[in-house]
Amino acid sequence: MNAHDLARWTRFASKGGIGRCTAVVDCVAQEMGEDLMFLKDDEITVLMQLPEEGFYLGHCEGVVGRFSAKDVRFHGKLKKPVITKRTSVAS
């Protein structure tokens, strides 16, 4: 993930992402640079559902990566992401 994408996801996480979850197990990243590493009871901000069944992109302790839904407990229903196009308004 490049620095621009990381900054964008980190900003989205600071706004709450699409929801939150709590880790129910310790999870060691299997693929460095892709997987999210966390400890049991860590809170994770959910950023998006990935195309891979049962996997999500999340933010935990300043790191962005993917994690499995089986390793966490969600805090309710996830929001649907709203995608907006940025437009400049000329006066």
N, C-alpha and C positions, 0 to 999 in steps of 0.2 A: 504494500500500500504506500503510495507516495505521500509526501508531506502535506500537499493540498487536500487530498482526500481525508487524511487523518485529522487535520484541523477542522474540516467540515463535519465529520462524524463526532468529533469531540464537542463542537458547538451544539450539535443536535442532542447529544447525551446530556449536556448541561441544561437543556430545556425539557428533559424527561423522556426523550425518545418516544417510542410507541408503547412503553410500559416498563415494568420492573419485575424482577424475579430474585429469588434467593437460592444460592447453591445448596444442594442437599448432600453433596459429596465433594471431596477434593478432586480437582481435575488438572492434570499435567498436560501441557500442550503437546500434541503428537507431531504436529508440523509447525515448526517455528515460523513466525511471520504470518500464520493463518489462524491457528487455534488460540482461543482465549484460555489463560491459565487462572484458576481461582481456587480458594479454599472453602470448605464447608462454612456456611452462614455468611459468605460474602454477598453483598447486594450487587446485582448486575442490572444495568440499564439496557433494555432491549432496543436495538436500532432498526432492525428489519428482519423479516422472515426470509430465509434463503431458498432458492429453488430446490435444493436438496431436502428431501422429506425429513422433518424433525430437527432441522438445524436453523439457527438464528445468528445474526450478527449482534454483538453486544459490546458494552464498554464497562470495564471494571478496573479500578485503581489506575486510571490514566492510560489503559491499554485497550485497543479495539481488536476484536477477533471473533471467530465463529465458535459456537458451543452447541451442545446437544440438549434438546428439551428434556431428555430423560435424566439429566444431571441437575435440574433446577425445579423450583416450585414457583409458578407464576402468581403474581399478586392481582389476580382478576383477569378480565378480558383485555387483550391487547387492542390498542387503537388502530384504526386503519390509517396508513400514511396518506398525507395529503401532498400531492405533487403539484407545485405551482411553477409557472414559468415566470422568470423575472423579466420585467419589461421596463424600459426607461421611458419616462414621460417627458416629452418635449413641450416647452411652453411657447 
